[in-house]
Amino acid sequence: MSFDFLSSQSWLIYHDRDNSRNKDPISSLVYEDSFIRYLPKLNEETQDQQIGGIHFYPNLDPVILLGGKDTRLSNKEAGYAYLQEVGYKLVVRPHGGLAVVNDSGIVNFSLITDMGEDKIPIDQAYEYITRVVQEILEPYGLIVEHYEVENSYCPGTYDLVVNGQKIGGTAQRRFKSGLTTAAYLSLNGNQKERAEHIREFYERSDADETYPSVDWRVMTTISDLIGKDFTQQDFENDLTKLFSKYTTFEYRDFSDTELENIYTKQYPILKKRNNTLPS
């Protein structure tokens, strides 16, 4: 079966292990906003096949990525204090609506696309990243669907679901012709504890009915589903194997001058968004 979205582009892979600023919890998100500005510029300079991008940005330290709506909770300070008490750093992300948990058992990755004249509809972009996850997990006997899991944290139409339990979520960011479609996947670790922390965060923040009533039982990890440990390295290996099936790719570092210039402009914008959070 063909996968034209992948095969029509050659891909550059950026991994935050090569990001010298990766101890700063907002750095990877600044790069997310930078890549959608950088990739179209890169494509302007090449006469070869169009270039797409893959960005791996795991948070090895526990971090809660808050959505914009979380910053409007009526008693958010009490919720923030609780999350810090149980060991999380807090970051407000530029895309996605509500809080998600990040730690060493979670992988974040995004597909960055220069749409040029061919705009990719919102639903189609989600279909592409869903298919990537489907093909990666199919050899493990997992059938991935997408639909909203209401009592999960950060529920959305393109939640990634196996056997009725959410294993991840997706989000999009667009700028002119640049498009980032991002996903997080719960690979391993204590998903019950993650969900309980978000449930308690909303309870302490006096969340109303427009926020999810989080039930840990509707979420799980890939490791729990397949009955053996599934790591970030396993996922990266499987993703690059999938891309090898359809297209070409190479790893790049973050040293390009144009990318650095864009990052330098974008960093203060996201930093300002995070200035109201407790340090």
N, C-alpha and C positions, 0 to 999 in steps of 0.2 A: 504494500500500500504506500502511495506517495505521501509526502508531507511538504507541500509546496512552500509553506511559510518558512520552513527551515532550509530547504534546498535552494531557494531563490537568493540566499544570502550566504556570504562567508562570515564567520563569527569570531569576535575577539572576546576572550574570557578575562575578566578582572576579578581577583580574589582579595578579600580584605586582609589576608595574611601578608600581602605585599604592600599594604597601606601603612605607611610609617606612623599615621595618626590614629591607628585603630583602637588605642586605649581611650580615645575621646568618644563617648557613646553617640554623639551626634554626627561624627565624621562620615560614617557610611551613608547616612541619610542625606548629607550634603552632596555626596557623590551621586546618589540617586537623582537628585535635582540637577546635577552637573552633566551627567551622561546624556540626558535628553536634549541638552543644548549642544553638547560636544559632538555627538554622533552625526547629526546632519552636516556639521562643518567638515567632519572627516570625509563624508561621502562626496562633498563638493570638490574635494582635492583628489579624488581617485577616479580613474576611468575604467577600473575593473569592476567585477561583480560587487553589488551593493553589500555594505558591511552592516552586520547587526552586532549587538553586544549582549554578553551575559555577565551579571554581577553577582558574585557570592558575597554575602555580608553577614556571617554568623556573629552573634554576640556571645562570647565565651563566659563573660560575667553576667549575672542575673540583671536584666533590664526589663522594665515595663515600657512598651511603646504605647503612649497614650494617643488617642484620637482627639481632634479638636473639640468634639462634644464632651469629652471627659473633663475638659478645662472649664466647663460651664456648670458642673455639678454644684448644688447649693451649699454643700458642706465638704467641698473637695479637700480642704486643708487636713481634715481628720482622715480622709481616705489616703492622701499622700503620706501622712505620718505613719499610717499602718503599713503601707507598702515598704517604706524605708525601714521600719522596725523589723520586718521579715527579710530584709537583705537586698532589696531591689534599688537600682538607680532608676530615675524617671526621665523620660524623653518624650517630647511631643513630636510626632512624625508628620510629614507634610501630606501624606496620602493615607486613606483608610479612615474609618469613622470612629472606632472605639478601641479600648485597651486590648493589647495582646501581650503575652509573656514571651520573653526571650531568655534563653540560657544555653548551656553547651549541648543540650539535647534537641535544640530547635535549629533548623536551617532556614535562612532567608536567601532567596535568589530572585533575580529579575531578568526579563528579556527586554532589551532596549532596541527600538526599531525606528528607523528614519522612514516615515510614511511618504515623504515627498508629495507627489500629486495624488497618490492612491491612499486616501484616508481609510484606516481600518476602523470599522464600527466598534463600539464599546463591547458589545456581546461577543463579537468575533475574536477580539483580543483575548477575552477570558477563555474562549473555546480553545485557542491555541495553547495557552499555558496549562489548561486542564488536560489537553491531549498529551503534552510532554509528561506530566505526572502520571497519567494513565499508562503510557507506554513504559515508563521506568518501573512501575510497580506491578505490571501484568505478569512478569516472570516469577514474581513471588506469590502468585495466585490471588492477588487483590484486584478487585474491580472497583475503580474509582468513579463515582458519580458527582454531580454538582447540584446542590440545592441548599436552601437556607435551613440551618439547624437552629431553631429558635432559641433554645436555652443554652446555647454555647456562648463563649465570650466572642465579641465582635462578629455577630451573625451577618450573613449576606447571601445573596442569590447564588454566588459562585463559591460557597463553602465547598471544600473538597471532602468527600464523604465515602467511607467504606462500611458496608453492613450497617448503615444507619448511624454511624458514629463519625463525628468530624475529626479529620486528621490535619486540617490546615485551612488557610483562608487566602484570599487574593485581593489585590487592589490595583488601581491604575493611577498614573500621573501623566499628564499631557502638556506639552509646550510647543506651540506652532506645529512643525512636522514631527517633533520628537514624541515618542510614546514609550513609557515604561509600564510593563505589566509585571507585578511582583506577587510572590507567594511566600508564605511561611508554611513549613511542614513540621509537625511534632514527630521526630524520629525516635526518640527514646526518653527515658526519665519518668518522673512522677506527674502524670497528667492530672490526676485527681487533685494533687496539691496545688498545681498551677491554677486550675479552675476554682478551687476553694479560695485562693488568695484574691482572685478577681471578684468572686461573689462577695467576699468580706469587704473589699474596697468599695463596691457599690453600696453595700449596706451602711457602712460607716459614713459614706458621702451623702447619705439621704437621697439616693437615686429614686426617681419616680418611675412610672410604668413604661416610659419610653426607653429605658435602659434594660438590658437583658437580665432576666432572673436566672443566673448561671447554675446549671446542674452538671456536676462533673461526670455523671453517667453518660452524657451524650457525646463525650469526647474521648479520644484514645490516641495511642501512638502506633507508628508503623511496627516498632519492635514488638509491642504487645500483640499485634495482629498476626505477625508471622512467626512468633514464638522464639525469636532469637534477636540478639542485639543488632541494630541497624544504625550506623554512625554517619556523621557528616561526611567522612571520607568515602564511605560506601555510596552515599547519594551522589557525591561529586563524580566518582568513578562511573556510576551508572548513567549519569547525565552525559558525560563526555562520550561514553560508548554509544548512547542514543544519537548524539550529534554526528558521530563518525559514520553512522548508518546512512545519514541523509546529506551531509554537507562537510565542509572543512572548517577548522577552527585553529586558533593559536592563543596562547596565554600572553597577556600584556601586563606591564606594571603601570604605575600611576604617574610616571615621570614626564609625560608629554607636556610641553610648555602651554599649549592651548587649553588642555584639560586643567592644568594648574591655575591658569588665569581665571577660568570659569569658576573653579572651586573657591578661589579667593573672593570672588564677588558674591557667591551664594552663601558662604559660611556665615557672615553677619546676619543675613536674613533669617536663617534657621536658629541661630543663636538668640536673636531677639525674641523669637517665638517661644524659646525655652527659658527666658529670663525670669518669668513669674514662678517657675518651679523652685521648690526648696533645694538647696545645694546638698 
